[in-house]
Amino acid sequence: MMALVDPMHGTPDRHRTRWGVCAQRDFRLLWIGETVSGLGNSVTVVALPLMAVVVLDANSTAVGVITAAVCDVPCLCRMPEADQGGRA
């Protein structure tokens, strides 16, 4: 009987479980962390402008500025990776 071979790498194929990558603890932790992070970001986008209206009695301009800050600042603050040119 021929052993199954992974076509991408030419290595013997591993036994596949019903759970796939979810059987790996590290993957489950990564997936749960990313899910909670995304949920928190979504709540922040809605809750922060709503709190400004309810608590601070903010006008539409202030709510627009707050919403833009919530959405745009994380994109603007990310620094591009520096090209090291192969140096250590």
N, C-alpha and C positions, 0 to 999 in steps of 0.2 A: 504494500500500500504506500502511495506517495504522500509525503508530508506536505501540508499546505504551505505555500510560500507567499509572503507579503509582496505584491507586485511592485510596490514603490521602492522597497529597500532590498529585496531579494533575501530576506531573512525568514526563518521559520515563523509561521503565523502563530500568535498566542491564542490560548483558549478564550473564546468570547463568552462573556457572561450576559445575563439578561439586562443587567444594569449599565453596561458599557462603562463610560468614563465616570459616571456617578458613583461607581463602586470605589473610586479613589478618594481618600479623605481630603487630600490637598485640593483637588478639583471642587469638591463639595464646599469646602471653606471659601475658596475663591468665588464660586458662584453665589453663595449666600451673601458674602461681603459686597459683591458688586450689585446684587439685588437690593440690599438694604441701602446702599449708597445712592442708587438711582431713585429709590422711593423717597429718601430724604431730600434729594435735589428737587424732585417734583413737588414735594410739599412746600419747600422753601419758595419756589417760584410763585406759588399761589398764596401762601400764608403771609409772606412779607408785605406785599402791597395791600392785602386785606387788613393786616394789622395797622398799617399806616393810615388807612381810611378810618378804621374804627377807633383806634387809640389816639392818634395824632390829629384826626379830622383833616387829613391832607386833601388838597385839591387834585384835579386830574393831571396837572403838570407834574406835581411832586410824585404822584403814583407812577407816571410814565418814566420819570428819571430813576426812581427806585427799581422799576421793572427792568429798565435798560441796564442798570448797574448789576442787577442779579444775573442777567443773561450774558452780558458782554465782558465784564471784568475778568472772569476766569479765562476767557479766550485771550484777552489782551495781556494778562499777567504771565502767561506761559512763555518761558524763555526758549528760543530755538537752541537745539543742541549745537555746541561748538564743534567744528570740524578740526580734529586734532592732526590730520594729515599723516596718519600712521605712526605718530609718535606715542611713546608710552606715557 
